Amino acid sequence: MGELTCGLQIVAAVKDDQLVGEIIKRLRLHSKTTQEHYPFMGRITDLMASGKVFEDLGVAQISSEIDHAMIFGSMGMLHDTKEVLEGFGLVEGSNNRPKTFVV
């Protein structure tokens, strides 16, 4: 749970920062766990695919018209997240071929 607390503290500090605080007022941290008991639990890819994470945040689902993504993590996470993003209509790109998401 230490990492979760640290994340909350970092976001709070950045929002209070004199240089960038105004720019990122809408920044939200929505932590998830898969094993430790926490109010928001589950794999992020499952929660994205089911729409639960968007419901929790009160935002629209991912739209290929306006959204972009950058993903990183383990090979399994990359594969699963890429699959979910493609399900929302996003297309993988690269530096020399920009699209709506990069790995």
C-alpha positions as CSV (number, residue, x, y, z in Angstrom):
1,M,0.0,0.0,0.0
2,G,3.0,2.3,0.3
3,E,3.2,2.8,-3.5
4,L,-0.5,3.8,-3.5
5,T,0.1,6.4,-0.8
6,C,3.2,7.7,-2.5
7,G,1.2,8.2,-5.8
8,L,-1.5,10.2,-4.0
9,Q,1.2,12.4,-2.4
10,I,2.9,13.0,-5.7
11,V,-0.3,14.0,-7.5
12,A,-1.3,16.3,-4.6
13,A,2.2,18.0,-4.7
14,V,2.1,18.5,-8.4
15,K,-1.4,20.1,-8.3
16,D,-0.1,22.5,-5.7
17,D,3.1,23.3,-7.7
18,Q,3.3,27.0,-8.6
19,L,4.6,26.3,-12.1
20,V,2.4,23.5,-13.3
21,G,-0.5,23.3,-10.9
22,E,-2.9,25.4,-13.0
23,I,-2.2,23.4,-16.1
24,I,-3.0,20.0,-14.6
25,K,-6.0,20.7,-12.4
26,R,-7.9,17.9,-14.1
27,L,-5.2,15.3,-13.3
28,R,-6.6,12.4,-11.4
29,L,-5.0,9.3,-9.9
30,H,-7.2,6.3,-10.1
31,S,-5.1,3.5,-8.5
32,K,-6.0,-0.2,-9.0
33,T,-4.8,-3.3,-7.2
34,T,-5.1,-6.9,-8.3
35,Q,-4.2,-8.7,-5.1
36,E,-4.3,-6.3,-2.1
37,H,-7.7,-5.2,-0.8
38,Y,-8.4,-1.7,-2.1
39,P,-11.6,0.1,-3.1
40,F,-10.7,-0.2,-6.8
41,M,-9.5,-3.7,-7.6
42,G,-8.9,-5.6,-10.9
43,R,-6.7,-5.6,-13.9
44,I,-6.8,-2.3,-15.7
45,T,-7.3,-4.0,-19.1
46,D,-10.3,-5.9,-17.8
47,L,-11.7,-2.7,-16.3
48,M,-11.2,-0.8,-19.6
49,A,-12.8,-3.5,-21.7
50,S,-15.8,-3.8,-19.4
51,G,-16.2,0.0,-19.2
52,K,-15.9,0.0,-15.4
53,V,-12.9,2.3,-15.2
54,F,-14.6,4.9,-17.3
55,E,-17.7,4.6,-15.1
56,D,-15.6,5.0,-11.9
57,L,-14.0,8.1,-13.3
58,G,-17.2,9.6,-14.8
59,V,-15.6,9.9,-18.2
60,A,-16.5,8.7,-21.7
61,Q,-15.0,5.5,-23.0
62,I,-11.9,5.8,-25.2
63,S,-12.6,7.2,-28.7
64,S,-10.4,6.9,-31.7
65,E,-11.6,10.3,-32.7
66,I,-10.0,12.2,-29.8
67,D,-7.9,9.9,-27.7
68,H,-4.3,8.8,-27.9
69,A,-2.3,6.4,-25.7
70,M,1.3,5.5,-24.8
71,I,1.7,2.1,-23.1
72,F,4.6,0.5,-21.4
73,G,5.1,-2.4,-19.0
74,S,5.7,-6.2,-19.2
75,M,5.3,-8.0,-22.4
76,G,2.0,-9.5,-21.1
77,M,0.7,-6.1,-20.2
78,L,1.7,-4.6,-23.5
79,H,-0.1,-7.4,-25.4
80,D,-3.3,-7.1,-23.3
81,T,-3.4,-3.3,-23.4
82,K,-2.7,-3.2,-27.1
83,E,-5.7,-5.6,-27.7
84,V,-8.0,-3.4,-25.6
85,L,-6.9,-0.2,-27.3
86,E,-7.4,-1.8,-30.7
87,G,-10.9,-2.8,-29.5
88,F,-11.7,0.9,-29.0
89,G,-10.5,1.6,-32.6
90,L,-7.1,3.0,-31.8
91,V,-4.2,2.1,-34.2
92,E,-0.6,1.3,-33.2
93,G,1.9,3.7,-34.7
94,S,5.6,4.7,-34.3
95,N,7.8,7.7,-34.5
96,N,8.0,7.5,-38.3
97,R,4.3,6.4,-38.7
98,P,2.2,8.3,-36.1
99,K,-1.2,6.8,-35.3
100,T,-3.3,6.8,-32.1
101,F,-1.2,4.8,-29.8
102,V,2.4,3.7,-29.3
103,V,4.1,0.9,-27.4
